[in-house]
Amino acid sequence: MFGMTISNNSLKEDKFIVAAIAFPQSQVVKIGVIVSCVGAALQCLAGAPNLLAAIAMDDSMPILACIKPRGKNVDLSTLPSRAVWVTWLIASVPTLAGNLDHISPFVTMFYLLMYAGINFSCFLLGVFKAPGFRPTFRYYHWSISLLGFLWCLGMAIIIDAFMASVSISFVFFLYIFNKKQKARKDWGDVFDTVKYSIVTRALRSLTNTTTEHLNAKNWRPQLLTLIDVDKYGNPDNLHLLSLASQLKKGRGINVVISIIDRSSAEKGCGGLDYYDTHDLVEHSKSMLRRHMKREKMEGFAEVSVTTNNISEAIWSAVIHSGLGPLSPNTVLLSFPRDLKQRKHIEENFLKTIRGIRNLKVAVMLFRGSDSYPTSAELVTAGSIHVWWIVHDGGLLLLLPYILSKNGVWGKSGASLKIFAVITSPTENPDRLREAIKIHLMQVRIFATVEVLDMSETSVAENMLHSDCSVDGNISGSNSVVSDLQHRDRTVGEHFMTSTYEIPYVPID
């Protein structure tokens, strides 16, 4: 109505245009403005200190620790004195500007952004149907919250685009600052709901699929790392975590599992009747997560307890870890120490490996020492040697390539050197070297190649014999044995007798 009856210049220049047309006197409007401002100011001075004190007590913003009420038994009904003085300072200092027009844009922006944030949160909770979001408005729909969010944001930009940009930047700064605080109370984050909903929908879309349904070019190592622990739940072979962490360039899922063996526990010496199993598992899991954090390793840590055979517990972990195509396809475990001196450990270890291979999962054995570089170290001019004896489809090339790209080996990464093995006197070393170089060029892996002649040894025969005995005592058909023999051909046999099909593309 004002725009239709009053000129633009009058609306811009006369701040009290309402008082000028008030009936019966203009003083009525002025008195009303004063009373309204005083009432709003008193209301803010009464509520703002309690709000500041509550935020300080949550420990979500360390900068407000100075106004946190002291003492163990804090009476929340009393007005916090420190918060009152801070509120007075925040309210009085801007008035020194001498012009409310310099302050009102910020106040307006903060109010609009506050309501925009509330509407945006309600919109996300409504879209993703969070069970904890239960609005009392009967005809509520998420589109109402979306409209409110866009309305508030649009109003802020129309009023003053520059002030709106500054205010939005300040809000983002506060959000990131609070997100990075470690000691804080968890009041819930709407973005956690968003991430959870996206993950569950993606998993539901992959129902009835496994890792075998993935194209070979999209294959990546999804590690299941088995960490040995003592009877008290303390991790032992931590160098295995270093290797698993340095394979993170594969962008796969990392699952770290420890299995506490209680089968030989005696009464009073760590048995199930002496220690609380749940506390033992939680202690071991916390230690495992601590070491994973130290190695800068992202993944999931789990600990289980078995009172039966340790091999069966490992097989169960391999079978039940993951979901569908996100299940582990590679098992990483350490090579036992003093294997030859302890016959029963050797038998259990070989039994475990045979079971994992029968599950069609790749096996990585780490046989090294604690001197293996951790994620915090830096190795300059490093070199990774790959002994390529049996052709495994390219896994023995992909894993060293991923490992060489880790930051532990410097910006340029570690250099790869491949030792290809000849097991037959009829194989041509020069032809094999050129075939491997062409293959490396096709898959874009840069490495030097050296061919070694082991034709006078029994490498090929031993590898074929060991592969045929993977099934243990289980009898299989001739087709199964033939397939195993074809799969575990040596490198020379593969490149000399067949055309190689590229099964993967290295991950940058």
Backbone hydrogen bonds, N-H to C=O, Kabsch-Sander energy under -0.5 kcal/mol:
donor,donor_aa,acceptor,acceptor_aa,energy
5,T,1,M,-1.2
6,I,2,F,-2.7
11,L,7,S,-1.8
12,K,8,N,-2.0
13,E,9,N,-2.5
14,D,10,S,-2.1
15,K,13,E,-0.9
17,I,14,D,-0.9
20,A,16,F,-1.6
21,I,17,I,-1.0
22,A,19,A,-0.9
28,V,25,Q,-0.9
29,V,26,S,-0.6
30,K,26,S,-1.5
31,I,27,Q,-2.8
32,G,28,V,-2.0
33,V,29,V,-2.3
34,I,30,K,-2.2
35,V,31,I,-2.6
36,S,32,G,-2.4
37,C,33,V,-2.5
38,V,34,I,-2.6
39,G,35,V,-2.5
40,A,36,S,-2.5
41,A,37,C,-2.6
42,L,38,V,-2.6
43,Q,39,G,-2.1
44,C,40,A,-2.3
45,L,41,A,-2.7
46,A,42,L,-1.5
47,G,43,Q,-2.0
48,A,44,C,-3.1
51,L,47,G,-1.9
52,L,48,A,-2.7
53,A,49,P,-2.6
54,A,50,N,-2.1
55,I,51,L,-2.1
56,A,52,L,-2.4
57,M,53,A,-2.2
58,D,54,A,-1.1
59,D,56,A,-1.1
60,S,55,I,-1.0
64,L,61,M,-2.1
65,A,62,P,-1.8
67,I,64,L,-1.2
68,K,65,A,-1.1
74,V,72,K,-1.0
76,L,74,V,-0.9
78,T,75,D,-1.1
84,V,80,P,-1.6
85,W,81,S,-2.1
86,V,82,R,-2.0
87,T,83,A,-2.3
88,W,84,V,-2.6
89,L,85,W,-2.2
90,I,86,V,-2.5
91,A,87,T,-2.2
92,S,88,W,-2.4
93,V,89,L,-2.1
95,T,92,S,-0.6
96,L,92,S,-0.6
96,L,93,V,-1.7
97,A,94,P,-1.7
98,G,95,T,-1.6
102,H,99,N,-1.6
103,I,100,L,-1.1
104,S,100,L,-3.1
106,F,103,I,-0.7
107,V,103,I,-1.8
108,T,104,S,-2.9
109,M,105,P,-2.5
110,F,106,F,-2.6
111,Y,107,V,-2.1
112,L,108,T,-2.6
113,L,109,M,-2.9
114,M,110,F,-2.1
115,Y,111,Y,-2.3
116,A,112,L,-2.3
117,G,113,L,-2.6
118,I,114,M,-2.1
119,N,115,Y,-2.4
120,F,116,A,-2.4
121,S,117,G,-2.3
122,C,118,I,-2.3
123,F,119,N,-2.3
124,L,120,F,-2.3
125,L,121,S,-2.5
126,G,122,C,-2.2
127,V,123,F,-2.5
128,F,124,L,-2.4
130,A,125,L,-1.9
133,F,130,A,-1.7
134,R,132,G,-0.8
140,Y,137,F,-1.5
144,I,141,H,-1.8
145,S,141,H,-0.9
146,L,142,W,-2.0
147,L,143,S,-2.4
148,G,144,I,-2.3
149,F,145,S,-2.5
150,L,146,L,-2.5
151,W,147,L,-2.4
152,C,148,G,-2.5
153,L,149,F,-2.3
154,G,150,L,-2.6
155,M,151,W,-2.5
156,A,152,C,-2.0
157,I,153,L,-1.9
158,I,154,G,-2.5
159,I,155,M,-2.4
160,D,156,A,-2.0
164,A,160,D,-2.3
165,S,161,A,-2.1
166,V,162,F,-2.3
167,S,163,M,-2.5
168,I,164,A,-2.5
169,S,165,S,-2.2
170,F,166,V,-2.1
171,V,167,S,-2.3
172,F,168,I,-2.3
173,F,169,S,-2.1
174,L,170,F,-2.2
175,Y,171,V,-2.2
176,I,172,F,-2.6
177,F,173,F,-2.5
178,N,174,L,-2.5
179,K,175,Y,-2.0
180,K,176,I,-1.5
181,Q,178,N,-0.8
184,R,182,K,-1.3
185,K,58,D,-0.9
187,W,185,K,-1.0
192,D,189,D,-1.1
193,T,189,D,-1.0
194,V,190,V,-1.6
195,K,191,F,-2.6
196,Y,192,D,-2.5
197,S,193,T,-2.4
198,I,194,V,-2.4
199,V,195,K,-2.4
200,T,196,Y,-2.5
201,R,197,S,-2.2
202,A,198,I,-2.2
203,L,199,V,-2.4
204,R,200,T,-2.3
205,S,201,R,-1.8
206,L,202,A,-0.7
206,L,203,L,-0.8
207,T,204,R,-1.3
209,T,206,L,-1.5
213,H,210,T,-1.4
214,L,211,T,-1.1
218,N,215,N,-1.4
219,W,216,A,-1.1
223,L,221,P,-0.7
223,L,253,I,-0.6
224,L,330,T,-2.3
225,T,223,L,-0.5
225,T,255,V,-2.7
226,L,224,L,-0.5
226,L,332,L,-2.7
227,I,225,T,-0.7
227,I,257,I,-2.4
228,D,226,L,-0.5
230,D,234,N,-1.7
233,G,230,D,-1.9
236,D,228,D,-3.0
238,L,236,D,-2.1
240,L,237,N,-1.3
241,L,238,L,-1.0
242,S,238,L,-1.1
243,L,239,H,-1.7
244,A,240,L,-2.2
245,S,241,L,-2.6
246,Q,242,S,-1.8
247,L,243,L,-0.5
247,L,244,A,-0.9
248,K,245,S,-1.4
250,G,247,L,-1.7
251,R,248,K,-2.0
255,V,223,L,-2.4
255,V,253,I,-0.5
256,V,300,F,-3.3
257,I,225,T,-3.0
257,I,255,V,-0.5
258,S,302,E,-1.8
260,I,258,S,-0.5
260,I,304,S,-2.8
261,D,259,I,-0.7
262,R,260,I,-0.7
262,R,306,T,-3.1
265,A,262,R,-1.0
269,C,266,E,-2.0
271,G,266,E,-0.8
274,Y,271,G,-1.6
275,Y,271,G,-2.0
277,T,275,Y,-0.6
280,L,276,D,-2.1
281,V,277,T,-2.5
282,E,278,H,-2.5
283,H,279,D,-2.4
284,S,280,L,-2.3
285,K,281,V,-2.5
286,S,282,E,-2.4
287,M,283,H,-2.1
288,L,284,S,-2.2
289,R,285,K,-2.5
290,R,286,S,-2.0
291,H,287,M,-2.1
292,M,288,L,-2.1
293,K,289,R,-2.3
294,R,290,R,-1.9
295,E,291,H,-1.7
296,K,293,K,-1.3
297,M,292,M,-2.8
298,E,296,K,-0.5
300,F,254,N,-2.3
302,E,256,V,-2.7
304,S,258,S,-2.3
306,T,260,I,-2.3
313,A,309,N,-1.4
314,I,310,I,-2.0
315,W,311,S,-2.5
316,S,312,E,-2.3
317,A,313,A,-1.9
318,V,314,I,-2.2
319,I,315,W,-2.3
320,H,316,S,-2.5
321,S,317,A,-1.1
326,L,323,L,-2.5
327,S,324,G,-1.5
329,N,222,Q,-1.4
330,T,222,Q,-1.6
331,V,362,A,-3.0
332,L,224,L,-2.3
332,L,330,T,-0.5
333,L,331,V,-0.5
333,L,364,M,-2.4
335,F,366,F,-2.7
339,L,336,P,-0.6
342,R,338,D,-0.9
342,R,339,L,-0.6
343,K,341,Q,-0.6
346,E,342,R,-1.8
347,E,343,K,-2.2
348,N,344,H,-2.1
349,F,345,I,-2.5
350,L,346,E,-2.4
351,K,347,E,-2.2
352,T,348,N,-2.2
353,I,349,F,-2.3
354,R,350,L,-2.4
355,G,351,K,-2.0
356,I,352,T,-2.1
357,R,353,I,-2.4
358,N,354,R,-2.0
359,L,355,G,-0.9
360,K,357,R,-1.8
361,V,356,I,-1.1
362,A,329,N,-2.2
364,M,331,V,-3.2
366,F,333,L,-2.3
366,F,364,M,-0.5
367,R,365,L,-0.7
368,G,366,F,-0.6
372,Y,369,S,-1.4
377,E,374,T,-1.2
379,V,408,V,-3.7
380,T,378,L,-0.6
382,G,379,V,-0.5
384,I,415,S,-3.0
385,H,383,S,-0.5
386,V,417,K,-3.0
387,W,385,H,-0.6
388,W,386,V,-1.0
388,W,419,F,-2.2
389,I,387,W,-1.0
391,H,489,R,-3.0
392,D,390,V,-0.6
397,L,394,G,-1.2
398,L,394,G,-2.3
399,L,395,L,-2.2
401,Y,397,L,-1.7
402,I,398,L,-2.5
403,L,399,L,-2.5
404,S,400,P,-2.3
405,K,401,Y,-0.8
405,K,402,I,-0.8
406,N,403,L,-1.4
409,W,406,N,-1.5
410,G,407,G,-1.6
414,A,404,S,-1.4
415,S,382,G,-2.2
416,L,446,F,-0.5
417,K,384,I,-2.3
418,I,448,T,-3.2
419,F,386,V,-3.5
419,F,417,K,-0.5
420,A,418,I,-0.8
420,A,450,E,-2.2
421,V,388,W,-1.7
422,I,452,L,-3.1
423,T,421,V,-0.5
427,E,424,S,-1.5
432,L,428,N,-2.4
433,R,429,P,-2.5
434,E,430,D,-2.3
435,A,431,R,-2.3
436,I,432,L,-2.4
437,K,433,R,-2.2
438,I,434,E,-2.4
439,H,435,A,-2.1
440,L,436,I,-2.7
441,M,437,K,-2.1
442,Q,438,I,-2.0
443,V,439,H,-1.9
445,I,440,L,-2.5
447,A,445,I,-0.7
448,T,416,L,-2.1
450,E,418,I,-2.8
452,L,420,A,-3.4
454,M,422,I,-3.0
454,M,452,L,-0.8
457,T,454,M,-1.5
462,N,458,S,-2.5
463,M,459,V,-2.6
464,L,460,A,-2.2
465,H,461,E,-2.3
466,S,462,N,-2.5
467,D,463,M,-1.8
468,C,464,L,-1.9
469,S,465,H,-0.9
470,V,467,D,-1.5
472,G,469,S,-1.4
474,I,471,D,-1.9
475,S,473,N,-0.6
481,V,477,S,-1.8
482,S,478,N,-2.5
483,D,479,S,-2.2
484,L,480,V,-2.1
485,Q,481,V,-2.2
486,H,482,S,-2.1
487,R,483,D,-2.1
488,D,484,L,-1.9
489,R,486,H,-0.9
491,V,389,I,-2.2
492,G,421,V,-0.8
494,H,490,T,-2.0
495,F,491,V,-2.4
496,M,492,G,-1.5
497,T,493,E,-1.3
498,S,494,H,-1.4
500,Y,498,S,-0.5
502,I,500,Y,-0.5
505,V,217,K,-0.7
508,D,506,P,-0.5
